[in-house]
Amino acid sequence: MALVRKGSRRIVIDGTAYRWRLRGRPTYSQGLGWSPCTFAVGHADTAGMTLVVTTDQPHPSNWLDHEARPVLPSAVAAAVRLALRAGWAPTEPGPPFHLDRSAGFEPSSWTV
């Protein structure tokens, strides 16, 4: 599955172009700080396996003002390199490849 161009950013990593996207609005769970921020990466020119990266921080637009850092291109590049070493094949068809980097994430203890 290819990422849509609208709302995604282009990044070149080790000579290969990718597109990455962070969801603009958090999911309900992310908004309350119960689950960490995620972003998706795909090959820029070829539809294939999408990389879904779970970070160790809250979504930047969470509703409870939990301190969150923005997702930087350097973090995207590091995640792509790690996923490639772990077997992600961005130009091959297949289900999304999940990379969990959420170690250390502490969910909000606030409940509804």
N, CA, C and O atoms as a MOPAC input file, in Angstrom:
PM7 MOZYME 1SCF
protein

 N      0.84200 1    -1.16600 1     0.00000 1
 C      0.00000 1     0.00000 1     0.00000 1
 C      0.89300 1     1.23600 1     0.00000 1
 O      1.79100 1     1.34300 1     0.83500 1
 N      0.66700 1     2.15000 1    -0.89900 1
 C      1.47200 1     3.36000 1    -1.00100 1
 C      0.87600 1     4.46600 1    -0.13700 1
 O     -0.34000 1     4.55800 1     0.03300 1
 N      1.74800 1     5.29000 1     0.39600 1
 C      1.27700 1     6.45300 1     1.14700 1
 C      0.78100 1     7.50100 1     0.17300 1
 O      1.34400 1     7.66800 1    -0.90900 1
 N     -0.25500 1     8.19400 1     0.54800 1
 C     -0.75100 1     9.27600 1    -0.29400 1
 C      0.23800 1    10.42800 1    -0.25000 1
 O      0.90900 1    10.64100 1     0.76000 1
 N      0.32700 1    11.16300 1    -1.33800 1
 C      1.26100 1    12.28400 1    -1.39500 1
 C      0.81000 1    13.43300 1    -0.49900 1
 O      1.62700 1    14.09300 1     0.14300 1
 N     -0.49300 1    13.66300 1    -0.46500 1
 C     -1.00600 1    14.77000 1     0.32800 1
 C     -0.77500 1    14.49400 1     1.81700 1
 O     -1.19600 1    13.45900 1     2.33500 1
 N     -0.12100 1    15.40100 1     2.48000 1
 C      0.13800 1    15.26400 1     3.89800 1
 C      1.38500 1    14.48400 1     4.24900 1
 O      1.73500 1    14.37500 1     5.42500 1
 N      2.06400 1    13.94000 1     3.25300 1
 C      3.28200 1    13.19000 1     3.53900 1
 C      4.50300 1    14.01400 1     3.13600 1
 O      4.41800 1    14.93200 1     2.32000 1
 N      5.61800 1    13.66500 1     3.72100 1
 C      6.87200 1    14.36700 1     3.44100 1
 C      7.84900 1    13.41700 1     2.78300 1
 O      7.89400 1    12.22800 1     3.10000 1
 N      8.62700 1    13.95500 1     1.86600 1
 C      9.63500 1    13.16500 1     1.15700 1
 C     10.93200 1    13.20900 1     1.95000 1
 O     11.29900 1    14.24100 1     2.51200 1
 N     11.61800 1    12.07300 1     1.98700 1
 C     12.91500 1    11.98400 1     2.64100 1
 C     13.78000 1    11.01500 1     1.84000 1
 O     13.30000 1     9.97500 1     1.38800 1
 N     15.04000 1    11.35200 1     1.66700 1
 C     15.98000 1    10.47900 1     0.97000 1
 C     16.92600 1     9.89900 1     2.01400 1
 O     17.58400 1    10.63500 1     2.74900 1
 N     16.98600 1     8.57700 1     2.07100 1
 C     17.81900 1     7.87500 1     3.04400 1
 C     18.72800 1     6.91900 1     2.28300 1
 O     18.26400 1     6.00300 1     1.60500 1
 N     20.01400 1     7.14800 1     2.40700 1
 C     21.02600 1     6.31300 1     1.73800 1
 C     20.73800 1     6.17600 1     0.24300 1
 O     20.90100 1     5.09800 1    -0.32900 1
 N     20.31000 1     7.27000 1    -0.38600 1
 C     20.09000 1     7.29600 1    -1.82600 1
 C     18.72500 1     6.82400 1    -2.29300 1
 O     18.45700 1     6.84500 1    -3.49400 1
 N     17.85600 1     6.40100 1    -1.39100 1
 C     16.51600 1     5.92500 1    -1.75000 1
 C     15.47900 1     6.90300 1    -1.21400 1
 O     15.55200 1     7.33100 1    -0.06200 1
 N     14.51500 1     7.25100 1    -2.06100 1
 C     13.47300 1     8.20400 1    -1.66700 1
 C     12.29900 1     7.46700 1    -1.02900 1
 O     11.83700 1     6.44300 1    -1.53300 1
 N     11.82900 1     8.01200 1     0.08800 1
 C     10.67600 1     7.49000 1     0.81500 1
 C      9.71400 1     8.64200 1     1.07200 1
 O     10.07900 1     9.80800 1     0.92300 1
 N      8.48600 1     8.31200 1     1.45700 1
 C      7.52300 1     9.29600 1     1.92900 1
 C      7.10100 1     8.85200 1     3.31700 1
 O      6.89900 1     7.66400 1     3.56900 1
 N      6.97100 1     9.81900 1     4.21600 1
 C      6.54000 1     9.49000 1     5.57300 1
 C      5.43700 1    10.43600 1     6.00200 1
 O      5.32500 1    11.56400 1     5.52300 1
 N      4.62700 1     9.93600 1     6.92200 1
 C      3.44900 1    10.70500 1     7.33200 1
 C      3.14100 1    10.43000 1     8.79500 1
 O      3.14000 1     9.28800 1     9.25500 1
 N      2.88100 1    11.51000 1     9.49900 1
 C      2.40300 1    11.45200 1    10.87400 1
 C      0.93600 1    11.85900 1    10.84100 1
 O      0.57800 1    12.86400 1    10.22700 1
 N      0.11100 1    11.09400 1    11.48800 1
 C     -1.31500 1    11.42600 1    11.53700 1
 C     -1.48000 1    12.81000 1    12.15800 1
 O     -0.94600 1    13.07200 1    13.23600 1
 N     -2.21200 1    13.69700 1    11.48800 1
 C     -2.38600 1    15.06500 1    11.96200 1
 C     -3.13000 1    15.15000 1    13.27100 1
 O     -2.71200 1    15.85800 1    14.18700 1
 N     -4.22500 1    14.43400 1    13.36300 1
 C     -5.00000 1    14.38400 1    14.60000 1
 C     -4.70900 1    13.06500 1    15.28500 1
 O     -4.62100 1    12.02500 1    14.63300 1
 N     -4.56000 1    13.10500 1    16.59400 1
 C     -4.31500 1    11.83500 1    17.28800 1
 C     -5.56400 1    10.96600 1    17.29900 1
 O     -6.68300 1    11.47000 1    17.20700 1
 N     -5.36200 1     9.65900 1    17.41200 1
 C     -6.49400 1     8.77100 1    17.64900 1
 C     -7.01500 1     9.07100 1    19.05800 1
 O     -6.36000 1     9.78300 1    19.81900 1
 N     -8.16500 1     8.54200 1    19.40200 1
 C     -8.71900 1     8.77200 1    20.73600 1
 C     -7.72000 1     8.34500 1    21.81400 1
 O     -7.47000 1     9.07100 1    22.77700 1
 N     -7.16300 1     7.16400 1    21.62900 1
 C     -6.21400 1     6.62300 1    22.59900 1
 C     -4.94600 1     7.47600 1    22.68400 1
 O     -4.41300 1     7.68700 1    23.77400 1
 N     -4.46400 1     7.96500 1    21.54300 1
 C     -3.28200 1     8.82800 1    21.53300 1
 C     -3.59500 1    10.19200 1    22.14000 1
 O     -2.75500 1    10.77200 1    22.82800 1
 N     -4.79200 1    10.70400 1    21.88900 1
 C     -5.18700 1    11.99600 1    22.42200 1
 C     -5.22000 1    12.01600 1    23.93900 1
 O     -4.92500 1    13.03700 1    24.56000 1
 N     -5.58000 1    10.88500 1    24.53600 1
 C     -5.62700 1    10.78600 1    25.98800 1
 C     -4.30100 1    10.32700 1    26.58900 1
 O     -4.17000 1    10.22100 1    27.80900 1
 N     -3.32600 1    10.05700 1    25.73400 1
 C     -2.01900 1     9.63900 1    26.23300 1
 C     -1.93500 1     8.18300 1    26.61400 1
 O     -0.99100 1     7.78200 1    27.29600 1
 N     -2.89800 1     7.37400 1    26.19400 1
 C     -2.89800 1     5.95700 1    26.52400 1
 C     -1.99300 1     5.15600 1    25.59900 1
 O     -1.47300 1     4.11300 1    25.99700 1
 N     -1.79900 1     5.62100 1    24.38500 1
 C     -0.93100 1     4.91600 1    23.44500 1
 C      0.01500 1     5.92200 1    22.79200 1
 O     -0.31000 1     7.10400 1    22.68000 1
 N      1.17700 1     5.45400 1    22.36400 1
 C      2.17800 1     6.36700 1    21.82000 1
 C      1.88700 1     6.78400 1    20.37600 1
 O      1.03300 1     6.21700 1    19.69300 1
 N      2.61800 1     7.77400 1    19.95700 1
 C      2.53900 1     8.30600 1    18.59900 1
 C      3.08200 1     7.28000 1    17.60100 1
 O      4.03500 1     6.56200 1    17.90300 1
 N      2.48100 1     7.21500 1    16.43000 1
 C      2.97000 1     6.35100 1    15.36100 1
 C      3.11300 1     7.16900 1    14.08500 1
 O      2.45900 1     8.19900 1    13.92000 1
 N      3.97300 1     6.70300 1    13.18600 1
 C      4.06000 1     7.30000 1    11.86200 1
 C      4.28600 1     6.19000 1    10.84400 1
 O      4.72000 1     5.09000 1    11.18500 1
 N      3.98300 1     6.50200 1     9.58900 1
 C      4.07700 1     5.51400 1     8.51600 1
 C      5.09500 1     5.96200 1     7.48200 1
 O      5.25600 1     7.15600 1     7.23100 1
 N      5.78200 1     4.99200 1     6.88300 1
 C      6.79100 1     5.25800 1     5.86000 1
 C      6.55300 1     4.29600 1     4.70800 1
 O      6.24500 1     3.12300 1     4.91800 1
 N      6.69800 1     4.80200 1     3.49200 1
 C      6.58500 1     3.95700 1     2.30800 1
 C      7.57700 1     4.40100 1     1.25700 1
 O      8.08400 1     5.52100 1     1.31000 1
 N      7.85600 1     3.53500 1     0.30500 1
 C      8.74800 1     3.88300 1    -0.79800 1
 C      8.09200 1     4.98700 1    -1.60800 1
 O      6.88000 1     4.95000 1    -1.82400 1
 N      8.85900 1     5.96600 1    -2.06000 1
 C      8.29900 1     7.13600 1    -2.74100 1
 C      7.74200 1     6.81000 1    -4.12000 1
 O      6.78600 1     7.45000 1    -4.55800 1
 N      8.31200 1     5.83600 1    -4.81100 1
 C      7.94100 1     5.58900 1    -6.20300 1
 C      7.22800 1     4.27500 1    -6.44900 1
 O      6.55500 1     4.13200 1    -7.47000 1
 N      7.35000 1     3.32200 1    -5.55900 1
 C      6.80100 1     1.99000 1    -5.76900 1
 C      5.88000 1     1.61200 1    -4.61500 1
 O      6.26800 1     1.68000 1    -3.44900 1
 N      4.67000 1     1.21600 1    -4.94900 1
 C      3.75500 1     0.75200 1    -3.90700 1
 C      4.26700 1    -0.57400 1    -3.36800 1
 O      4.68800 1    -1.44300 1    -4.13200 1
 N      4.23200 1    -0.72400 1    -2.08400 1
 C      4.72200 1    -1.95700 1    -1.47300 1
 C      4.34200 1    -1.98700 1    -0.01000 1
 O      3.32000 1    -1.43600 1     0.39700 1
 N      5.18100 1    -2.63700 1     0.77000 1
 C      4.96200 1    -2.80500 1     2.19100 1
 C      5.14300 1    -1.46100 1     2.91600 1
 O      6.16200 1    -0.79300 1     2.73700 1
 N      4.17900 1    -1.07600 1     3.71300 1
 C      4.26500 1     0.15400 1     4.50100 1
 C      4.91200 1    -0.15700 1     5.84100 1
 O      4.61200 1    -1.17600 1     6.46300 1
 N      5.79000 1     0.71600 1     6.27700 1
 C      6.41800 1     0.60000 1     7.59000 1
 C      5.60300 1     1.44000 1     8.57200 1
 O      5.36100 1     2.62200 1     8.32400 1
 N      5.18400 1     0.84300 1     9.67400 1
 C      4.45100 1     1.55500 1    10.72500 1
 C      5.34400 1     1.54800 1    11.96100 1
 O      5.65900 1     0.49200 1    12.50800 1
 N      5.74800 1     2.74400 1    12.39100 1
 C      6.67500 1     2.88000 1    13.51500 1
 C      5.92400 1     3.41000 1    14.73300 1
 O      5.27100 1     4.45200 1    14.66500 1
 N      6.02000 1     2.69700 1    15.82800 1
 C      5.45700 1     3.14000 1    17.10300 1
 C      6.58900 1     3.77200 1    17.89400 1
 O      7.60000 1     3.12400 1    18.16700 1
 N      6.42000 1     5.04500 1    18.26500 1
 C      7.46800 1     5.77300 1    18.97800 1
 C      7.34000 1     5.57700 1    20.48400 1
 O      6.45700 1     4.86100 1    20.95700 1
 N      8.22500 1     6.21800 1    21.22500 1
 C      8.20100 1     6.11800 1    22.68000 1
 C      7.68400 1     7.40100 1    23.33800 1
 O      7.98200 1     7.67700 1    24.50000 1
 N      6.91100 1     8.17500 1    22.58500 1
 C      6.43600 1     9.45500 1    23.10700 1
 C      4.96900 1     9.66100 1    22.76300 1
 O      4.43700 1     8.99900 1    21.87200 1
 N      4.30800 1    10.58900 1    23.47400 1
 C      2.91300 1    10.87100 1    23.13500 1
 C      2.80100 1    11.61900 1    21.81200 1
 O      3.77100 1    12.21100 1    21.33800 1
 N      1.61200 1    11.58500 1    21.22400 1
 C      1.36200 1    12.33100 1    19.99200 1
 C      1.53500 1    13.82200 1    20.29200 1
 O      1.08100 1    14.28900 1    21.33700 1
 N      2.18600 1    14.58400 1    19.39400 1
 C      2.39300 1    16.01300 1    19.64200 1
 C      1.09800 1    16.80300 1    19.84000 1
 O      1.11600 1    17.85100 1    20.48500 1
 N     -0.01300 1    16.32600 1    19.30300 1
 C     -1.29100 1    17.03400 1    19.45100 1
 C     -2.20500 1    16.37400 1    20.47600 1
 O     -3.42800 1    16.44300 1    20.35500 1
 N     -1.61400 1    15.73000 1    21.48800 1
 C     -2.45800 1    15.08500 1    22.50000 1
 C     -3.28200 1    16.13100 1    23.23500 1
 O     -2.90800 1    17.30300 1    23.28300 1
 N     -4.38900 1    15.71300 1    23.80100 1
 C     -5.37300 1    16.62900 1    24.38000 1
 C     -5.05700 1    17.03900 1    25.80700 1
 O     -5.67100 1    17.96700 1    26.33300 1
 N     -4.11100 1    16.36400 1    26.43900 1
 C     -3.83900 1    16.62100 1    27.84300 1
 C     -2.53100 1    17.38400 1    28.05800 1
 O     -2.03600 1    17.47000 1    29.18200 1
 N     -1.98800 1    17.92500 1    27.00400 1
 C     -0.74800 1    18.70900 1    27.06500 1
 C      0.42800 1    17.93500 1    27.64600 1
 O      1.28600 1    18.51200 1    28.31400 1
 N      0.46900 1    16.62300 1    27.39100 1
 C      1.64500 1    15.85900 1    27.77200 1
 C      2.80200 1    16.36700 1    26.90600 1
 O      2.63200 1    16.61000 1    25.71200 1
 N      3.94700 1    16.52000 1    27.50400 1
 C      5.10200 1    17.01200 1    26.75100 1
 C      5.49100 1    15.99100 1    25.68800 1
 O      5.67600 1    14.80900 1    25.98100 1
 N      5.60900 1    16.46100 1    24.46100 1
 C      5.96400 1    15.58700 1    23.34900 1
 C      6.93500 1    16.31100 1    22.42900 1
 O      6.81200 1    17.51200 1    22.18800 1
 N      7.88500 1    15.56700 1    21.93100 1
 C      8.82900 1    16.11800 1    20.95800 1
 C      8.27600 1    15.87600 1    19.55600 1
 O      7.56400 1    14.89700 1    19.33400 1
 N      8.59200 1    16.75200 1    18.61500 1
 C      8.14500 1    16.49200 1    17.24700 1
 C      8.91100 1    15.30000 1    16.65600 1
 O     10.02700 1    14.99700 1    17.07900 1
 N      8.30600 1    14.64000 1    15.69000 1
 C      8.98800 1    13.55800 1    14.98500 1
 C      9.89000 1    14.21500 1    13.94900 1
 O      9.40900 1    14.87300 1    13.02700 1
 N     11.18000 1    14.03600 1    14.09900 1
 C     12.16300 1    14.67100 1    13.22000 1
 C     12.57000 1    13.73400 1    12.09200 1
 O     12.49800 1    12.51400 1    12.23800 1
 N     12.99900 1    14.30200 1    10.96300 1
 C     13.48700 1    13.46100 1     9.86700 1
 C     14.62000 1    12.52100 1    10.29200 1
 O     14.73400 1    11.41700 1     9.76000 1
 N     15.44700 1    12.94100 1    11.23200 1
 C     16.53200 1    12.06800 1    11.69800 1
 C     15.96900 1    10.82000 1    12.39000 1
 O     16.54200 1     9.73700 1    12.26700 1
 N     14.85600 1    10.96200 1    13.11600 1
 C     14.22100 1     9.80700 1    13.75600 1
 C     13.59100 1     8.88600 1    12.71100 1
 O     13.61700 1     7.66300 1    12.85600 1
 N     13.03000 1     9.47700 1    11.66600 1
 C     12.46100 1     8.67900 1    10.57100 1
 C     13.57000 1     7.88700 1     9.88600 1
 O     13.41100 1     6.69400 1     9.62400 1
 N     14.68800 1     8.54300 1     9.59500 1
 C     15.81400 1     7.87700 1     8.93200 1
 C     16.34600 1     6.72900 1     9.78900 1
 O     16.63600 1     5.65100 1     9.26900 1
 N     16.47500 1     6.95300 1    11.10000 1
 C     16.96100 1     5.89900 1    11.99000 1
 C     16.00100 1     4.70900 1    11.99900 1
 O     16.43800 1     3.55800 1    11.98000 1
 N     14.69400 1     4.98300 1    12.02900 1
 C     13.70400 1     3.91100 1    12.02900 1
 C     13.73700 1     3.12200 1    10.71500 1
 O     13.62800 1     1.89600 1    10.72100 1
 N     13.88600 1     3.82900 1     9.59300 1
 C     13.94200 1     3.14900 1     8.29300 1
 C     15.16800 1     2.24000 1     8.22400 1
 O     15.06600 1     1.09400 1     7.78600 1
 N     16.30700 1     2.73700 1     8.64800 1
 C     17.52700 1     1.90700 1     8.61700 1
 C     17.37100 1     0.67600 1     9.50300 1
 O     17.77500 1    -0.42000 1     9.11300 1
 N     16.79800 1     0.84100 1    10.67400 1
 C     16.57500 1    -0.28500 1    11.58200 1
 C     15.59500 1    -1.29400 1    10.98100 1
 O     15.80900 1    -2.50200 1    11.07200 1
 N     14.53000 1    -0.79800 1    10.37300 1
 C     13.53300 1    -1.68700 1     9.75600 1
 C     14.12100 1    -2.45000 1     8.57400 1
 O     13.82800 1    -3.63100 1     8.38900 1
 N     14.94300 1    -1.78600 1     7.77800 1
 C     15.57600 1    -2.46600 1     6.65300 1
 C     16.47200 1    -3.60100 1     7.14200 1
 O     16.49300 1    -4.67500 1     6.53900 1
 N     17.21000 1    -3.37500 1     8.22600 1
 C     18.04900 1    -4.43900 1     8.80100 1
 C     17.19900 1    -5.56400 1     9.37400 1
 O     17.63200 1    -6.71500 1     9.41600 1
 N     15.97200 1    -5.22400 1     9.82100 1
 C     15.07700 1    -6.23400 1    10.41000 1
 C     14.25300 1    -6.98200 1     9.36300 1
 O     13.48600 1    -7.88100 1     9.70800 1
 N     14.40500 1    -6.62200 1     8.08800 1
 C     13.71100 1    -7.37500 1     7.04400 1
 C     12.61900 1    -6.65100 1     6.29200 1
 O     11.95300 1    -7.26700 1     5.45900 1
 N     12.40300 1    -5.37200 1     6.54500 1
 C     11.38900 1    -4.62300 1     5.80500 1
 C     11.81100 1    -4.50800 1     4.34300 1
 O     12.94400 1    -4.12500 1     4.05000 1
 N     10.91400 1    -4.83500 1     3.43900 1
 C     11.15800 1    -4.74600 1     1.99600 1
 C     10.15500 1    -3.75100 1     1.41800 1
 O      9.05400 1    -4.15200 1     1.04000 1
 N     10.50200 1    -2.46400 1     1.33800 1
 C      9.53200 1    -1.42900 1     0.98300 1
 C      8.92900 1    -1.54100 1    -0.41000 1
 O      7.85400 1    -0.99100 1    -0.65000 1
 N      9.57900 1    -2.23000 1    -1.32800 1
 C      9.03000 1    -2.34200 1    -2.68100 1
 C      8.29000 1    -3.65800 1    -2.92100 1
 O      7.72700 1    -3.86500 1    -3.99500 1
 N      8.28900 1    -4.54000 1    -1.93400 1
 C      7.60000 1    -5.82500 1    -2.06700 1
 C      6.17600 1    -5.70200 1    -1.54100 1
 O      5.95100 1    -5.01200 1    -0.54600 1
 N      5.20800 1    -6.35300 1    -2.18300 1
 C      3.84100 1    -6.32000 1    -1.65100 1
 C      3.77300 1    -7.10600 1    -0.34400 1
 O      4.54500 1    -8.03800 1    -0.11800 1
 N      2.85000 1    -6.71400 1     0.49000 1
 C      2.67100 1    -7.43900 1     1.74000 1
 C      1.98900 1    -6.58200 1     2.77900 1
 O      1.70800 1    -5.40600 1     2.54700 1
 N      1.72500 1    -7.17500 1     3.91900 1
 C      1.06300 1    -6.43400 1     5.00600 1
 C      2.02400 1    -5.40000 1     5.59500 1
 O      3.23000 1    -5.46900 1     5.36000 1
 N      1.49800 1    -4.45500 1     6.34800 1
 C      2.36900 1    -3.46400 1     6.97600 1
 C      3.42800 1    -4.12500 1     7.85700 1
 O      3.16400 1    -5.13200 1     8.51500 1
 N      4.61100 1    -3.55400 1     7.86000 1
 C      5.72000 1    -4.01400 1     8.68300 1
 C      5.74100 1    -3.12200 1     9.92000 1
 O      5.87600 1    -1.90500 1     9.80000 1
 N      5.61100 1    -3.70900 1    11.09600 1
 C      5.54000 1    -2.93300 1    12.33400 1
 C      6.90000 1    -2.90200 1    13.02100 1
 O      7.54600 1    -3.93300 1    13.20800 1
 N      7.31700 1    -1.69300 1    13.39100 1
 C      8.55300 1    -1.49900 1    14.14000 1
 C      8.17300 1    -0.82900 1    15.45400 1
 O      7.73900 1     0.32300 1    15.46900 1
 N      8.33600 1    -1.54700 1    16.54400 1
 C      7.93600 1    -1.04300 1    17.85500 1
 C      9.14700 1    -0.45400 1    18.57100 1
 O     10.06500 1    -1.17300 1    18.96600 1
 N      9.13200 1     0.86100 1    18.73000 1
 C     10.19200 1     1.55900 1    19.45400 1
 C      9.60100 1     2.24300 1    20.68700 1
 O     10.07000 1     3.30400 1    21.09900 1
 N      8.57300 1     1.63400 1    21.26900 1
 C      7.83300 1     2.26200 1    22.36200 1
 C      8.38500 1     1.94700 1    23.74500 1
 O      7.76700 1     2.31500 1    24.74400 1
 N      9.52700 1     1.28000 1    23.83100 1
 C     10.10500 1     0.98600 1    25.14700 1
 C     10.30800 1     2.28900 1    25.90900 1
 O     10.92000 1     3.22700 1    25.39800 1
 N      9.80400 1     2.34100 1    27.10600 1
 C      9.93300 1     3.53800 1    27.92700 1
 C      8.71800 1     4.44900 1    27.89400 1
 O      8.65100 1     5.41500 1    28.65400 1
 N      7.74700 1     4.15400 1    27.01800 1
 C      6.53600 1     4.97400 1    26.97600 1
 C      5.70100 1     4.69300 1    28.21200 1
 O      5.45100 1     3.53400 1    28.54300 1
 N      5.27000 1     5.74100 1    28.89400 1
 C      4.43400 1     5.60900 1    30.07400 1
 C      3.04600 1     6.14900 1    29.75900 1
 O      2.88400 1     7.36000 1    29.60900 1
 N      2.04300 1     5.28800 1    29.65500 1
 C      0.69100 1     5.76700 1    29.36100 1
 C      0.17000 1     6.66700 1    30.47300 1
 O      0.56100 1     6.54500 1    31.63400 1
 N     -0.70800 1     7.55800 1    30.09300 1
 C     -1.34900 1     8.45500 1    31.05300 1
 C     -2.19400 1     7.63100 1    32.01000 1
 O     -2.85100 1     6.67400 1    31.60000 1
 N     -2.17900 1     7.99900 1    33.27800 1
 C     -2.98700 1     7.28100 1    34.25200 1
 C     -4.37500 1     7.89000 1    34.38900 1
 O     -5.21300 1     7.38300 1    35.13600 1
 N     -4.61300 1     8.97600 1    33.66600 1
 C     -5.92000 1     9.61800 1    33.71400 1
 C     -6.93100 1     8.76400 1    32.99000 1
 O     -6.64800 1     8.28500 1    31.89200 1
 N     -8.09500 1     8.55700 1    33.56100 1
 C     -9.12900 1     7.73300 1    32.93200 1
 C    -10.39900 1     8.54300 1    32.74900 1
 O    -10.62900 1     9.54600 1    33.42500 1
 N    -11.21500 1     8.07800 1    31.81800 1
 C    -12.49200 1     8.73600 1    31.52800 1
 C    -13.55300 1     8.17900 1    32.44000 1
 O    -14.71000 1     8.59400 1    32.36700 1

